[in-house]
Amino acid sequence: MNTLRIKRVPTVVSNYQKEDSDDGARQVGGCGRNCLKQCCIQGAKLPLYAYKKVKDVVNEKASSGDENKEQPVPFLDSLVLGEWEDRMQKGLFRYDVTACETKVIPGEYGFIAQLNEGRHLKKRPTEFRVDKVLQPFDGNKFNFTKVGQEEVLFQFEPSNDEEPEFIPNAPIDVENSTSVVAINVSPIEYGHVLLIPRIFECLPQRIDRESFLLALDMAVEAGNPYFRLGYNSLGAFATINHLHFQAYYLATPFPIEKAPTRKITTAGNGVKIFELLKYPVRGLVFEGGDTLQDLANTVADSCICLQDNNIPFNVLIADAGKRIFLFAQCYAEKQALGEVNQELLDTQVNPAVWEVSGHIVLKRKEDYEGASEQNAWRLLAEVSLSEERFQEVNALIFEAIACGDDEKGNLTEDMIEEPDVTPPSHEDAGAINNSSYPAAMVAGKQECLVQQ
């Protein structure tokens, strides 16, 4: 089978990324960049925010109650956005994203268009493999241990004593591989940051339960529906093969958040699973759960299933961690096979998580001026799996959920309850095969029980 590759201009996320690609020689005894590698990390200190672990899924009542009052510093306003603005004032970004034109496109969904010519970089094209979602970490390529310490906002870890704490100058815990929040020097929006779980473990771009819970914890800690986290797998427009999530603040609803849904079922742990309706990209929505860990595990297991089956995907964590959108996609594969219309390719839009969610970053003024709901829909429709393939992928996901291991590694026999057969409330839901999902889930559960 031929390897699928596309020539593309990678987005620079660190000021040292291009430098690193141009200079392969490693200097001994300090690289002079004040980076996070062994050459510079000894004795270094960074702010540390230790958050209180939230056990229950945050509801409307809790999100406006004691949880926010207990923060030692306002996490979103002072720490994330405040420190991000500090780095902007210091000139660490490649352009001023706050000066980029942005508009809501007229129409039913209100797709958001941004003209961001600063992201159209004049850098030599590189080969980007798109046919393997899981690829080994390569320390010779750019990774986040090579960023400058000035690009890191703070370390982000759960509190040891169940109480939140902020330490302005804390030693960098290399041995336990701290997680960090850093700026994206090519920002899409205000407050655009990267969450890098267990940075010194040098994990490839691959979801696991622990890292996904960390991302969900950050959304809960921010406590603001306009601060969203996103994830792109390899093959779905991740550009760095070092585990990371992205996040930024945009004070308007995303079109995906306004799309109607149809409930498929409720898992035994209380997590409700929905299907998106009337949206150009087919996807699943997860919410609820007996605990935040349950919600994180169910989505993480779904992502792991897609990874293991070599299916590219994007994830959006919305509503302060209360709703999670999961999209399997095929745009890069179509692009590599020459199946995408040239007019769409000419826009140079790479439909990653933000574009799929309805925030479309355009690099040419003519595309921005001519932006319409029809054009946005046409682009995103190319991202979506076909209905038949969507059903096949969901069958894999539901089997993985039914076979999900608990914390101790035991199979959970009652993971999936009887399917919710309440008739869909949306007028066009009758066109959907209502029986296919529950059948797949029940079959998956039965197979798990046989394996025991």
C-alpha positions in Angstrom: 0.0 0.0 0.0 1.4 3.4 -0.9 2.1 5.9 1.9 -0.2 8.9 1.8 1.5 12.2 2.1 0.5 15.8 1.4 2.8 18.7 1.0 1.8 21.4 3.5 3.2 24.4 5.3 3.2 23.5 9.0 2.0 26.0 11.5 4.8 27.3 13.8 3.7 27.0 17.4 7.0 28.0 19.1 9.6 30.7 18.2 12.3 28.0 18.3 10.5 25.6 15.9 11.8 26.9 12.7 15.2 27.6 14.2 15.4 23.9 15.3 14.5 22.6 11.9 17.2 24.7 10.2 19.9 23.8 12.7 20.2 20.1 13.5 23.4 20.4 15.5 22.9 20.1 19.3 25.1 22.3 21.4 26.7 20.8 24.4 26.5 22.5 27.8 23.5 24.7 27.1 21.9 25.7 23.9 21.4 29.3 24.7 17.7 29.2 24.2 16.7 28.8 27.9 14.6 25.8 26.8 13.1 22.9 28.7 15.7 20.3 27.8 18.4 19.0 30.1 20.9 21.6 28.9 18.9 24.5 30.4 16.4 23.0 32.9 18.6 22.5 35.9 17.6 24.9 38.7 14.9 26.5 36.6 11.6 27.6 38.2 8.1 28.3 36.8 4.8 29.2 38.3 2.8 26.2 39.5 -1.0 26.1 39.7 -2.2 23.1 41.7 -5.9 22.6 41.2 -8.4 20.9 43.4 -9.7 17.7 41.8 -13.4 17.8 41.0 -15.0 14.4 41.4 -18.5 15.1 40.1 -19.4 16.5 36.7 -19.8 20.2 37.1 -23.4 21.3 36.8 -24.8 24.8 36.5 -25.2 25.2 40.3 -21.7 24.0 41.1 -20.1 26.1 38.4 -21.2 29.3 40.1 -20.6 28.2 43.7 -17.7 27.3 45.9 -15.4 25.8 43.3 -14.6 29.2 41.7 -14.4 30.9 45.1 -11.6 28.5 46.3 -9.2 29.4 43.5 -6.1 31.0 45.0 -5.9 33.3 41.9 -8.5 33.7 39.2 -7.4 30.8 37.0 -8.8 32.0 33.6 -8.7 35.8 33.9 -5.4 36.3 35.8 -3.4 33.2 35.1 -4.2 32.0 31.6 -5.4 35.2 29.9 -3.4 37.6 32.1 -0.1 35.7 31.5 -0.9 35.3 27.8 -1.3 39.1 27.5 2.0 39.6 29.3 3.7 37.5 26.6 2.0 39.5 23.9 3.3 42.7 25.4 6.8 41.1 25.4 6.5 40.5 21.7 6.7 36.7 21.8 3.9 36.2 19.2 4.6 36.1 15.4 1.7 38.5 14.8 -1.0 40.4 16.7 -4.1 38.1 16.5 -6.2 40.7 18.2 -5.9 42.8 15.0 -7.2 40.0 12.8 -10.6 40.7 11.2 -13.4 38.4 12.5 -17.0 38.2 11.6 -20.1 36.0 12.1 -21.3 34.8 8.8 -25.0 35.5 8.2 -27.1 32.3 8.3 -28.8 29.8 10.6 -25.7 28.6 12.3 -23.5 31.7 12.5 -20.2 30.3 11.3 -17.3 32.4 12.4 -14.8 33.6 9.8 -11.4 35.0 10.7 -8.9 36.6 8.3 -5.5 35.5 9.6 -2.9 36.2 7.0 -0.2 35.8 9.6 -0.6 32.1 9.7 0.3 31.9 6.0 4.0 31.3 6.5 6.7 31.5 3.9 8.5 28.3 5.1 9.7 25.5 2.9 7.1 22.8 2.6 7.6 19.5 4.5 6.2 16.1 4.0 3.4 15.3 6.5 2.3 11.7 6.7 -1.5 11.3 7.0 -2.1 7.6 6.8 -1.0 6.7 10.4 -2.8 8.2 13.4 -0.2 6.6 15.8 3.4 7.4 15.0 6.4 7.1 17.4 7.8 10.2 19.1 10.9 11.5 17.3 13.2 13.5 19.6 15.1 14.8 16.6 12.1 16.7 15.3 10.6 19.7 16.9 8.9 19.0 20.3 7.7 21.1 23.2 10.8 20.4 25.3 12.6 22.7 22.8 10.4 25.8 23.5 11.8 28.7 25.5 10.9 28.9 29.2 9.5 32.3 28.5 6.8 30.7 26.4 5.6 28.6 29.3 2.9 30.3 31.4 2.8 27.8 34.3 2.9 24.2 35.5 -0.6 22.6 35.9 -1.0 19.8 38.3 -3.6 18.3 40.7 -3.2 19.3 44.3 -1.7 16.8 46.7 -3.8 17.9 49.6 -7.1 18.4 47.8 -6.8 22.2 48.2 -5.9 24.5 45.3 -2.5 26.3 45.5 -0.6 28.8 43.4 3.2 29.0 43.7 4.8 31.9 41.7 8.2 30.3 41.5 8.2 26.5 41.8 11.0 24.1 40.8 10.3 22.3 37.5 9.5 18.7 38.4 11.4 16.8 35.7 11.4 13.5 37.5 7.6 13.4 37.8 7.2 15.0 34.4 5.0 18.0 35.2 2.3 19.2 32.8 2.6 22.7 31.5 0.6 25.4 29.8 2.4 27.4 27.1 1.6 30.0 24.5 1.0 29.1 20.8 3.1 31.8 19.1 0.9 31.5 16.0 -2.4 32.1 17.8 -5.8 31.6 16.2 -7.6 33.6 18.9 -7.2 35.6 22.1 -5.6 33.5 24.8 -4.5 30.7 22.5 -2.5 28.3 24.6 -1.2 24.7 24.6 -1.7 22.2 27.4 1.1 19.7 27.3 0.5 16.7 29.6 3.6 15.2 31.3 5.9 17.1 29.0 9.1 15.4 29.9 7.8 11.9 29.1 7.8 13.0 25.4 4.6 11.3 24.6 3.4 11.1 21.0 0.1 12.7 19.9 -2.0 10.0 21.4 -4.9 10.2 23.8 -4.9 8.3 27.1 -7.2 8.4 30.0 -4.9 10.4 32.3 -4.2 13.1 29.7 -7.8 13.5 28.7 -8.9 13.9 32.3 -6.2 16.6 32.7 -7.7 18.5 29.7 -11.2 18.1 31.2 -9.9 19.3 34.6 -8.5 22.5 32.9 -11.9 23.2 31.2 -13.6 22.8 34.6 -11.0 25.0 36.4 -11.5 27.7 33.8 -15.3 27.5 34.4 -16.2 29.6 31.3 -18.1 28.3 28.3 -16.2 30.6 26.0 -12.9 29.0 26.9 -12.7 25.7 25.0 -10.1 23.0 24.6 -9.5 21.1 21.4 -7.5 18.1 20.2 -6.3 17.0 16.7 -5.0 13.6 16.1 -2.3 12.9 13.5 -4.1 12.7 10.1 -6.7 15.3 11.4 -4.3 18.2 11.2 -2.1 17.9 14.3 1.2 19.4 13.2 3.4 18.3 16.2 3.8 14.7 17.2 4.1 15.6 20.9 1.0 15.1 23.0 -0.9 18.4 23.4 -4.3 20.0 23.5 -5.1 23.6 22.4 -7.4 26.1 24.0 -8.5 29.7 23.5 -11.1 32.2 24.5 -13.8 33.4 22.1 -16.9 35.1 23.5 -19.5 33.8 21.0 -21.2 30.4 20.6 -19.6 28.0 18.2 -22.0 26.7 15.5 -21.4 23.1 16.6 -22.7 24.1 20.1 -26.0 25.2 18.6 -26.6 22.1 16.4 -29.5 19.9 17.4 -28.7 16.4 18.7 -30.5 13.1 19.1 -29.9 10.9 22.2 -28.6 7.5 21.3 -28.2 5.9 24.8 -26.9 6.3 28.3 -24.0 4.3 29.5 -24.1 2.5 32.8 -21.8 5.1 34.4 -24.4 7.8 33.5 -22.6 9.3 30.5 -25.2 10.3 27.8 -24.3 9.8 24.2 -25.9 11.9 21.4 -25.6 12.2 17.6 -25.3 15.5 15.9 -28.1 16.4 13.6 -28.3 19.1 10.8 -24.6 19.7 10.8 -22.2 19.2 7.9 -19.8 17.0 9.9 -21.2 13.8 11.5 -20.2 13.4 15.1 -21.0 12.3 18.6 -21.6 14.3 21.8 -20.9 13.1 25.3 -22.2 14.6 28.5 -23.1 13.8 32.1 -21.7 10.8 34.0 -21.7 9.8 37.6 -18.2 11.4 38.0 -15.9 13.6 35.9 -13.6 10.6 35.7 -16.5 8.6 34.1 -17.0 11.2 31.5 -13.3 11.5 30.8 -12.9 7.7 30.6 -15.8 7.2 28.2 -14.5 9.8 25.8 -10.9 8.7 26.1 -11.8 5.1 25.4 -13.7 6.3 22.3 -10.6 8.2 21.2 -8.3 5.2 21.9 -10.6 3.0 19.8 -10.2 5.4 16.9 -6.5 5.6 17.3 -6.1 1.8 17.4 -8.2 1.5 14.3 -6.2 4.2 12.5 -9.1 6.6 12.2 -8.2 10.4 12.4 -10.3 12.5 14.7 -10.9 15.8 16.4 -12.2 16.5 19.9 -13.8 19.7 21.3 -14.3 20.2 25.0 -17.1 22.7 25.5 -19.4 24.2 28.1 -16.7 24.3 30.8 -16.2 20.5 30.4 -19.9 19.6 30.4 -20.1 18.7 26.7 -17.6 16.9 24.6 -17.8 16.6 20.8 -16.0 13.8 18.9 -15.5 13.8 15.1 -13.9 11.1 13.0 -12.8 12.8 9.8 -11.3 12.0 6.4 -10.3 15.3 4.8 -6.6 14.7 4.8 -7.0 11.3 3.3 -9.3 12.7 0.5 -6.7 15.5 0.0 -3.9 13.0 -0.4 -6.0 10.9 -2.9 -6.8 14.0 -5.0 -10.5 13.8 -4.1 -11.0 17.3 -2.8 -12.2 20.1 -5.1 -9.3 22.4 -6.2 -11.3 25.4 -5.3 -11.4 24.2 -1.7 -7.7 23.4 -1.7 -6.9 26.9 -3.0 -8.3 28.3 0.3 -5.4 26.5 2.1 -7.8 25.9 5.0 -6.9 22.8 7.1 -10.1 21.8 8.8 -8.9 20.9 12.3 -11.0 21.0 15.5 -11.7 24.7 15.4 -12.8 24.7 11.8 -14.9 21.6 12.3 -16.5 23.4 15.2 -17.4 26.3 13.0 -14.6 28.8 13.6 -12.9 29.0 10.2 -9.5 30.6 9.9 -9.0 32.0 6.4 -5.7 33.0 5.0 -6.8 35.0 1.9 -8.7 38.2 1.9 -10.9 37.2 -1.1 -12.0 34.1 0.8 -12.8 36.2 3.9 -14.8 38.7 1.9 -16.7 36.0 0.1 -17.3 33.9 3.1 -20.9 32.5 3.3 -22.7 29.7 5.1 -22.9 27.8 1.9 -19.1 27.9 1.4 -18.5 26.9 5.0 -21.0 24.0 4.8 -19.3 22.8 1.5 -15.9 22.8 3.1 -17.0 20.9 6.2 -19.0 18.4 4.3 -15.8 17.2 2.8 -14.5 16.5 6.3 -17.3 14.3 7.3 -17.5 10.5 7.0 -20.2 9.1 4.9 -23.3 7.9 6.7 -22.4 4.3 6.1 -18.8 4.8 7.4 -20.1 6.8 10.3 -22.2 3.9 11.4 -19.3 1.5 11.1 -17.0 3.7 13.2 -19.7 4.2 15.8 -20.1 0.4 16.1 -16.4 0.2 16.9 -16.7 3.0 19.5 -19.7 1.5 21.3 -18.0 -1.8 21.5 -14.9 -0.2 23.0 -17.1 1.6 25.6 -18.9 -1.6 26.4 -15.6 -3.4 26.8 -14.0 -0.5 28.8 -11.7 -1.4 31.6 -12.3 0.2 35.0 -9.5 1.8 37.0 -8.2 -1.6 38.3 -8.3 -3.2 34.8 -11.4 -5.3 35.3 -14.1 -5.5 32.6 -17.2 -3.5 33.4 -20.1 -5.7 32.8 -22.8 -3.1 33.2 -21.2 -0.4 31.2 -24.1 0.0 28.8 -27.7 0.1 29.9 -30.7 -0.6 27.8 -30.9 1.9 24.9 -33.0 4.9 25.1 -35.7 4.4 22.5 -37.5 7.7 23.1 -38.6 9.0 19.7 -36.4 11.8 18.3 -37.8 15.2 18.8 -36.3 16.7 15.6 -38.4 16.6 12.5 -35.8 15.0 10.3 -34.6 12.4 12.8 -36.8 9.8 11.2 -34.3 9.4 8.4 -31.8 8.0 10.8 -31.5 4.3 11.4 -32.6 4.3 15.1 -31.8 0.6 15.6 -28.2 0.5 14.4 -26.6 2.1 17.4 -28.2 0.1 20.2 -27.6 -3.1 18.3 -23.9 -2.3 18.0 -23.7 -1.5 21.7 -25.6 -4.6 22.8 -23.4 -6.8 20.5 -20.3 -5.2 22.0 -21.4 -5.9 25.5 -22.2 -9.5 24.7 -18.8 -10.0 23.2 -17.1 -8.6 26.3 -19.1 -11.0 28.5 -18.0 -13.9 26.3 -14.4 -12.9 26.6 -14.6 -13.1 30.4 
